[in-house]
Structure formats: C-alpha cells, structure tokens
Amino acid sequence: MTAVTVLGMVAAACTMSSFVPQVVKTWRSGSSADLSIGMYALLTVGAALWLAYGLAIGDLPVMITNFVTLSLLLLVDLQIWWHRRRSA
C-alpha cells in the first residue's frame, strides 16, 4: 500500500466520520433548531454528485466514501425535517 493510498483512506475516514457526531447529537437531543437546512441540503447534493462521479469513473474508494457520507447526511436532513415539522 502506497503512502498516497493511505493518505486517501485517512482522508475518506475523516470525511465519512465527521457527520457521525451531528447525527448522534440531533438524535439524542431531539433538536436540530440550530442547524442550517441550506448547508446540509447543499452538502447532501454535493455528496450525491461525488457518488455519481465515483460511479461514472468506477472508483470504488470515491463511491464508498460518498455513499457513507450521503447516508449520514440524509439522516441529518431527515432529523432536521422531522424536528421542524413536529415543532411547526
């Protein structure tokens, strides 16, 4: 395994795992009032596009990273939607 591959894997792990604390926090607190739906919507679209790009070029690390990231972002998006719908 090359240093560049290790670098890419560490970067992917950081990107994928960066949304876990937000998912857990909104789940436990039952609130997403301070989160920007615009920011999360844009990140979700970006991750979906990166996933499409990974699929188009057949790059498995890009596909896996962005599939996991997209899944976590969708969880945050759903929590924001649910909490705002419930409080409205």
Secondary structure, DSSP 8 states (H G I E B T S, - for coil): --HHHHHHHHHHHHHHHTTHHHHHHHHHH---TTS-HHHHHHHHHHHHHHHHHHHHHT-HHHHHHHHHHHHHHHHHHHHHHHHHHHH-
